[in-house]
Amino acid sequence: MAITQHLSNETLAARVRESSCLEQQRRWQVIFLRQTQPRIPVKDVALACGVSYRTVTQWTWGYNKNGPAWLDIKPRGGRRREAMTLEEETGFMKNLSAATPAASLVTAAKVKAAVEKRLGKDVSKDYAYDLLWRHGWRKVMPRTHHPKGDAQAREDFKKNSRKHWQPPSRP
């Protein structure tokens, strides 16, 4: 597959030199070699650049079809599908805590309903849990025992109960 000459050889050489990371440099190096040395087989270009034959053909195809911008590496990570920005979430959580009485609990279902009302669209329950976690809210767990329970009776039960369960014997 021949390469479409979108950029001059000097521009390609400059892009190879000025690449910000190794992955970006490899992409430009493949295109530079394919454009300046068209007689070199694709497998040799792949070997020289440290990528596979298929990668060289894919990058060449993408460059030919979409131009130089196609080779730019897209940033990874971050919140790509955010429902609200971090600042909007912070304001929402402040309003939520101000509107909630001090003695009541805020559940994920209530947060989900409030977010859906504000946004006007459905969100998942996971979004509500993640929202609470992002803003430092914690999950309140029930006590392991009743506060008015008899501690001595609990200890006696622990000491006098069987360690292992045995099924009842049959006659």
C-alpha positions in Angstrom: 0.0 0.0 0.0 1.4 3.3 -1.1 1.4 6.2 1.4 -0.4 9.5 0.7 2.0 12.4 1.1 0.1 14.7 3.5 3.2 16.2 4.9 6.7 16.9 3.5 9.7 14.7 4.5 11.2 17.5 6.6 7.9 18.0 8.5 7.7 14.2 9.2 11.4 14.2 10.4 10.6 17.1 12.8 7.6 15.2 14.2 9.7 12.1 14.8 12.3 14.3 16.7 9.7 16.3 18.7 7.4 13.5 19.8 6.4 13.6 23.4 6.5 9.8 24.0 7.9 6.7 22.5 4.5 5.5 21.2 4.0 8.7 19.3 7.5 8.6 18.0 7.0 5.1 16.6 3.9 6.2 14.7 5.7 9.1 13.1 8.7 6.9 12.4 6.6 4.3 10.6 5.1 7.0 8.4 8.5 8.7 7.8 10.1 5.4 6.7 7.1 4.4 4.5 7.2 7.9 2.8 10.9 8.3 2.4 11.8 4.7 1.7 8.9 3.3 -0.3 10.9 0.2 -1.5 11.5 -1.1 2.0 9.0 -4.0 2.7 6.4 -3.4 5.4 7.8 -6.3 7.5 11.2 -4.6 7.6 9.7 -1.3 8.6 7.8 -3.1 11.4 11.0 -4.8 12.5 12.9 -1.5 12.5 10.2 0.4 14.5 9.5 -2.5 16.9 5.9 -3.0 16.0 4.0 -5.7 14.1 3.3 -5.9 10.4 -0.4 -5.4 11.1 0.3 -2.3 13.1 2.3 -0.7 10.3 -0.5 -1.4 7.8 -3.2 0.0 10.2 -1.2 3.2 10.9 -0.5 3.6 7.1 -4.2 3.1 6.3 -5.3 5.6 9.0 -2.8 8.2 7.9 -3.8 7.8 4.3 -7.5 8.0 5.0 -7.7 10.6 7.8 -4.5 12.6 7.6 -1.8 13.4 10.2 -4.3 14.1 13.0 -5.3 10.5 13.1 -1.8 9.5 14.4 -2.1 11.7 17.5 -2.4 9.8 20.7 -5.7 10.4 22.5 -5.3 11.0 26.2 -6.4 8.2 28.5 -8.1 8.3 31.8 -10.3 10.9 33.3 -14.0 11.3 33.6 -15.2 11.0 29.9 -18.9 10.4 30.6 -19.5 12.6 33.6 -23.0 13.6 34.4 -21.9 16.7 36.3 -18.5 18.4 36.7 -16.7 18.1 40.0 -17.6 21.6 40.9 -21.3 20.9 40.2 -21.1 17.8 42.3 -19.6 19.6 45.2 -22.4 22.2 45.1 -25.0 19.5 44.8 -23.6 17.6 47.8 -23.5 20.9 49.9 -27.1 21.5 49.0 -28.0 17.9 49.8 -26.4 18.0 53.3 -28.0 21.4 54.0 -31.4 20.1 53.1 -31.1 16.9 55.1 -31.9 17.0 58.8 -28.9 16.1 61.0 -30.5 13.0 62.6 -31.6 11.4 59.3 -29.6 9.1 57.0 -28.9 9.8 53.4 -29.2 6.6 51.3 -27.9 6.0 47.8 -31.5 5.7 46.6 -32.3 9.2 47.9 -29.1 10.6 46.3 -30.0 8.8 43.0 -33.5 10.3 43.0 -32.1 13.8 43.8 -29.5 13.5 41.0 -32.2 12.3 38.5 -34.4 15.2 39.5 -31.6 17.7 38.9 -30.4 16.2 35.6 -33.7 15.2 34.2 -32.4 11.8 33.2 -31.9 8.4 34.7 -28.6 7.5 36.4 -27.4 4.2 37.8 -27.3 3.4 41.5 -23.5 3.0 41.2 -23.3 6.6 40.2 -24.9 7.6 43.5 -22.5 5.4 45.4 -19.5 6.8 43.5 -20.8 10.4 44.1 -21.0 9.8 47.8 -17.5 8.2 47.9 -15.9 11.0 45.8 -17.1 13.6 48.3 -16.0 11.8 51.5 -19.3 10.5 52.6 -19.1 7.1 54.4 -21.3 4.1 54.8 -22.8 3.9 58.3 -22.9 0.4 59.5 -25.2 -1.0 62.3 -23.8 -1.8 65.7 -22.7 -5.4 66.3 -24.8 -5.6 69.4 -27.7 -3.7 71.0 -26.6 -0.8 73.2 -29.0 -1.8 75.9 -28.1 -5.5 75.8 -26.6 -7.4 78.7 -22.9 -7.8 78.1 -22.6 -10.5 80.8 -25.3 -12.6 79.2 -23.5 -12.4 75.9 -20.2 -13.6 77.4 -22.0 -16.5 79.2 -23.6 -17.5 76.0 -20.2 -17.5 74.2 -18.6 -19.6 76.9 -21.4 -22.2 77.3 -22.4 -22.7 73.6 -20.9 -25.5 71.5 -17.9 -24.8 69.3 -19.2 -26.9 66.4 -22.7 -27.7 65.3 -23.7 -31.4 65.4 -26.8 -32.7 63.7 -29.3 -34.3 66.1 -28.9 -38.1 66.4 -31.4 -40.4 64.8 -33.1 -43.2 66.8 
